[in-house]
Amino acid sequence: MNSETENLVLEHLRATREKLDKMDNDLGDLRHRMSSVERHLANLQGDVANIHHRLDTVGERLDRIEHRLELTEAPA
């Protein structure tokens, strides 16, 4: 190969390397963001579980109050 062709090939290789480096950085950023989303989702799932537990507790308390005040219907 002559020097002009070699220089052209080297330019293309450098451009390709730059693009790959940018893609690698972008991929690292995406991984970081995905980890953040996963942590937030796990926290939300915990919050939902806590809400369900509190609703169950409120339901039990309401049942006891209705029973005490004789507001429940007789079973059929």
JOJOMO-V853367 format. One record per residue. N is the residue number from 1. SS is DSSP state (H for helix, E for strand, C for the rest). PHI is phi in whole degrees, 0 to 359 (none if undefined). BURIAL is 1 if it has 9 or more other ideal C-beta (glycine too) atoms within 8 Angstrom, else 0. Layout:
# JOJOMO-V853367
N_SS_PHI_BURIAL + N_SS_PHI_BURIAL
This chain:
# JOJOMO-V853367
1_C_none_0 + 2_C_275_0 + 3_H_295_0 + 4_H_294_0 + 5_H_294_0 + 6_H_298_1 + 7_H_297_0 + 8_H_296_0 + 9_H_297_1 + 10_H_297_0 + 11_H_298_0 + 12_H_294_0 + 13_H_295_0 + 14_H_296_0 + 15_H_297_0 + 16_H_296_0 + 17_H_297_0 + 18_H_298_0 + 19_H_296_0 + 20_H_295_0 + 21_H_298_0 + 22_H_296_0 + 23_H_296_0 + 24_H_296_0 + 25_H_297_0 + 26_H_298_0 + 27_H_295_0 + 28_H_299_0 + 29_H_298_0 + 30_H_296_0 + 31_H_297_0 + 32_H_298_0 + 33_H_295_0 + 34_H_295_0 + 35_H_298_0 + 36_H_296_0 + 37_H_298_0 + 38_H_296_0 + 39_H_296_0 + 40_H_296_0 + 41_H_296_0 + 42_H_298_0 + 43_H_296_0 + 44_H_297_0 + 45_H_297_0 + 46_H_296_0 + 47_H_298_0 + 48_H_296_0 + 49_H_298_0 + 50_H_296_0 + 51_H_297_0 + 52_H_299_0 + 53_H_298_0 + 54_H_295_0 + 55_H_296_0 + 56_H_299_0 + 57_H_297_0 + 58_H_297_0 + 59_H_299_0 + 60_H_296_0 + 61_H_296_0 + 62_H_297_0 + 63_H_300_1 + 64_H_296_0 + 65_H_296_1 + 66_H_299_1 + 67_H_295_1 + 68_H_296_0 + 69_C_271_0 + 70_C_56_0 + 71_C_263_0 + 72_C_275_0 + 73_C_279_0 + 74_C_291_0 + 75_C_297_0 + 76_C_283_0
